[in-house]
Amino acid sequence: MSVGAKRNVSVSEVQLDRSTIIGRGRSAIIFAGTFGNIQVAIKRVMSTDLHPQWENQPVDACFNKMTALQHPNVLKITGIYDDEHFRYYIMEHCDASLFNYCCNTYKGEVPSQAKGLYQMVSGLHYIHSQGFIHRNIKPENVLISQSIQLKISDFGLTAPISARASFSMSSSTRTSPNMQAPEIN
């Protein structure tokens, strides 16, 4: 069961459980929560830490771009809202990340290697076909759903492909520093 994407989320519709942190990123904390009686993950990012591509975009513009990505191997974003200090992304809840699996902290089921690779390629192909480059694929950003699907997540560093079918590497943050290819440094 999923809740439809909602543009202007009211804080009263969201129950964020600050006592249950399910993930951390470089500039975000992901909490457990509910939205429309559905279990979700809620990513909280300080407004000052938003990537330059997203920081000056109003919630509606971000919402339109993020929720337009509809694919079985791309994490669904069902709502976005801001408060005085933070932007919140309401996302489908997943059981773990590939990082958790690789560190043996997740003991649940995962797709076979062949199915997992196919799912990743399929999700990336879809993202590229929609005019975006993810720029931050790493085990922490590949989630394992309850239906044993791999889901690409974390679009904070995503960049659009230009009209020439290229993208800029000149922006300040290109990817997670530990995941960069040596020739990029």
C-alpha positions, 0 to 999 in steps of 0.5 A: 500500500502506498500513499500518493505523492503530496505537494504541500504536506502539512506537518500535522499529516506527518508523524516524525519519530525523532527517537528512531534514527534509521540512517545518517548521511553527510548532511542529513538524518533519516528518521522513521515516521508515518504519513497517511498511516503508512510507515515511511522514512523521513530525511531531514536536511538543514536548509543551509546544507542543501546542494546548490542545485536544490537550495534555491528551488521552492518545495513545489519545483523540487517536488515536481522533479523528485516525484516524477522519478517513478521506477521500481528501482528508484526510491519513491518520494511521496512528499516534501516540506520545509520548516524554518531550518530544515527541508524534509523528504518523505520517502518509502521505507526500506529495510536496509542498505547494501552497506548494512548487508555488506557489514552483516548488520542486515540478515534479511533477504537480498536479490541474487547477484544477477537480479541485483545487478539488473535492478541497479542498471535498470534504475540507473538507466531510468534516471539517465533517461529522465535527464539526470546523473546521480553522482553518488552511487554507493552501498549506503545509497542502494536500499533493500525494500520489503519486496526484495527490490534494490532502490537507488536513493539520495538524490542530493547531488543529482545533476541534470544532463545538459542539452548536449547530453553532458553534465558538469563536473565543475560543481563544488560537490561531485560525489562522496569523497571516499567513493570518487574515482582517483582520476577525478581528484 
